Amino acid sequence: MQKLLITFGTRPLAIRLSKLVQQNYEVLLSTSEEVPSVLKDKYLTIPTGTNPTFSHEVLKLALDHNVQFMLPLGATEVQAMGESIQLFEEYGIRVICPAKNELIELDVLFDPTKDLPLSIVLDSVDLISGQSVTCAVNGLGMVSDSGEDFVLAVLK
């Protein structure tokens, strides 16, 4: 089974997403936040998205754990990973977020509520439902009914 690394792993959104995709992916949760010692073995430790070495440290972690997909949830993580997509792809790891140049043009929804119908889009396929969409942006967000428009969803 392919592995999916999700950041902000202690947040309810990450846990919800992991449950939605666990049939198709082995999910690894990571966080830069403090974790109680009794839960430390459930989360991989990463630096904050504002750390200049963020992308390289996450890449090392992904390679160490044989991860094929990476889903950043934090706004600063999406920004950092959007600049590093090519680096990850050189190692066979797909980053599920918009490229840096696409971020400028996207509408962004911060801290989506649990009742919103979210999609994880990669190469015009929603990884949650398996449905094809026509929007060409990768990442977590909301896809319009027509499948053409996309609003990026991130955590602050």
Helices and strands as residue ranges (DSSP letters): E 3-6, H 12-21, E 26-31, G 37-42, E 43-45, H 54-64, E 69-71, H 75-82, H 85-90, E 94-95, H 100-103, E 107-110, E 119-122, E 125-126, E 139-143, E 150-154
